[in-house]
Amino acid sequence: MAAKEKMIEASVMIGKPREEVFGFYRDFRNLPRFLGDVMAVEQVDPTDSRWTIQGPLGVRLAWTVRVTEERTNELIRYETVGLPLLTTRWEIYFAPGSQAGETEVREVMKAPLGGPGRAMLAVIGKFPDKEVAANLNRLKQLMETGRVTDTSYAVAGKFGRRAH
């Protein structure tokens, strides 16, 4: 990890088997269903996908995300492709929960630019540590109930109610 990256970590326990949770997450076309600012994902090839996010002031941005490592039912590691100084990396771990049929999902996000990058994001109202936790909570809701009710740290109106 580069010295200027900031690690953000969150986890959630989901009442579904690990194979089911991993399979759902690994199909990146499912990500817009629970990620707060990801509006669309198009699979380009087995490792690359094109993500469209809605940023501040309604601006839509797109970039390529590449899977750099995958261990079925255990780990998905992926990162943005482009300018090395602005690369964001994610590690999504899937582990058996303490109860049968439960899965612990742990996300480690490595955001670029350290303190200055976090300060810039805060100015526009993005707090990656809170956003990561909210995204995992929405994944839990979607996997367990089939719907999302948590609208925190999401594009306003994306999940039916106004985001906070």
C-alpha positions in Angstrom: 0.0 0.0 0.0 1.3 3.4 -0.9 2.1 5.7 2.1 -0.5 8.2 1.1 -3.4 5.8 0.9 -6.0 5.8 3.7 -7.5 2.5 4.8 -11.2 2.5 5.6 -12.7 -0.7 7.0 -16.3 -1.9 7.8 -18.0 -5.2 8.2 -21.5 -6.7 8.4 -23.0 -10.0 9.2 -25.5 -11.3 6.6 -28.0 -14.1 7.3 -27.3 -15.9 4.0 -24.7 -18.6 3.0 -21.3 -17.4 1.9 -21.6 -18.8 -1.6 -24.9 -16.9 -2.2 -23.5 -13.6 -0.8 -20.2 -14.0 -2.8 -22.0 -14.8 -6.0 -24.4 -11.9 -5.7 -21.5 -9.4 -5.0 -19.2 -10.8 -7.7 -21.8 -10.1 -10.3 -20.9 -6.4 -10.4 -24.2 -5.6 -12.3 -25.8 -6.1 -8.8 -23.7 -3.3 -7.2 -26.0 -0.4 -8.2 -28.7 -2.1 -6.2 -27.0 -1.2 -3.0 -24.0 1.1 -3.6 -25.1 4.7 -2.8 -23.5 6.5 -5.8 -23.0 3.8 -8.4 -25.7 4.2 -11.0 -24.7 1.5 -13.5 -22.1 -1.2 -14.1 -21.3 -2.7 -17.5 -19.2 -5.8 -17.6 -16.5 -5.3 -20.3 -14.6 -8.6 -20.0 -14.1 -11.1 -17.1 -11.9 -8.7 -15.1 -12.9 -5.2 -16.3 -16.1 -3.3 -15.8 -17.3 0.2 -16.5 -18.9 2.0 -13.5 -21.0 5.1 -13.7 -21.4 7.1 -10.5 -23.3 10.2 -9.7 -21.1 12.7 -8.1 -21.6 16.2 -6.6 -24.1 18.5 -8.3 -25.5 15.6 -10.3 -22.4 15.2 -12.4 -22.0 11.6 -13.7 -18.6 10.2 -14.0 -17.4 6.8 -15.4 -14.3 4.8 -15.0 -13.0 1.3 -15.5 -12.6 -1.0 -12.5 -10.4 -4.1 -12.7 -10.5 -7.2 -10.6 -6.9 -7.9 -9.5 -7.5 -11.0 -7.4 -10.3 -13.3 -6.7 -10.7 -16.4 -4.5 -14.1 -17.9 -4.9 -16.3 -17.4 -1.8 -13.4 -15.7 0.1 -12.0 -12.5 -1.6 -12.6 -10.1 -4.4 -9.9 -7.4 -4.8 -10.4 -4.7 -7.4 -9.3 -1.2 -8.2 -9.9 1.8 -10.5 -7.8 1.9 -13.7 -6.3 5.2 -14.7 -4.1 7.8 -13.0 -1.9 5.9 -10.4 -2.1 8.8 -7.9 -5.9 8.6 -7.9 -6.3 4.8 -7.8 -8.8 3.5 -5.3 -8.6 -0.1 -4.2 -11.1 -2.4 -2.5 -10.8 -5.7 -0.8 -14.0 -7.6 0.0 -13.6 -10.6 2.3 -16.3 -13.2 2.8 -16.1 -15.5 5.9 -18.4 -17.9 7.6 -20.4 -16.3 10.4 -20.7 -17.7 13.9 -24.1 -19.2 13.0 -24.7 -21.7 10.2 -25.9 -19.9 7.1 -24.3 -16.6 8.1 -21.6 -14.7 6.2 -19.4 -11.9 7.5 -18.6 -9.4 4.7 -15.6 -7.2 5.5 -14.6 -4.3 3.1 -11.3 -2.6 3.2 -11.1 0.4 0.9 -7.8 2.1 0.2 -8.5 5.7 -0.8 -5.8 7.8 -2.5 -4.4 11.2 -1.4 -4.4 10.6 2.4 -5.6 13.5 4.6 -5.9 16.1 1.8 -8.0 13.7 -0.2 -10.4 13.1 2.7 -10.6 16.8 3.4 -11.6 17.5 -0.2 -14.3 14.7 -0.1 -15.6 16.1 3.2 -16.1 19.6 1.6 -18.4 18.0 -1.0 -20.2 16.0 1.7 -18.6 12.6 1.0 -17.3 10.7 4.0 -15.9 7.4 2.7 -15.8 5.7 6.1 -19.6 6.3 6.7 -20.4 5.6 3.0 -18.6 2.1 3.2 -20.6 1.2 6.3 -23.9 2.4 4.7 -23.2 0.4 1.5 -22.6 -2.8 3.5 -25.8 -2.2 5.5 -27.7 -1.9 2.3 -26.1 -5.1 1.0 -27.4 -6.8 4.2 -30.9 -5.4 3.7 -31.0 -6.4 0.1 -29.7 -10.0 0.7 -32.0 -10.6 3.7 -35.2 -8.8 2.8 -35.0 -8.2 -1.0 -35.2 -4.4 -0.6 -33.2 -1.4 0.5 -34.5 1.1 3.1 -31.2 2.7 4.3 -30.8 5.9 2.2 -27.9 7.3 4.1 -24.8 8.4 2.1 -26.6 7.7 -1.2 -27.7 9.8 -4.2 -30.9 11.6 -3.2 -33.9 9.5 -4.4 -31.9 6.5 -5.5 -33.5 4.1 -3.0 -37.0 5.5 -3.0 -36.7 8.1 -0.2 -34.5 11.2 0.1 -31.0 10.5 1.2 -29.6 12.1 4.4 
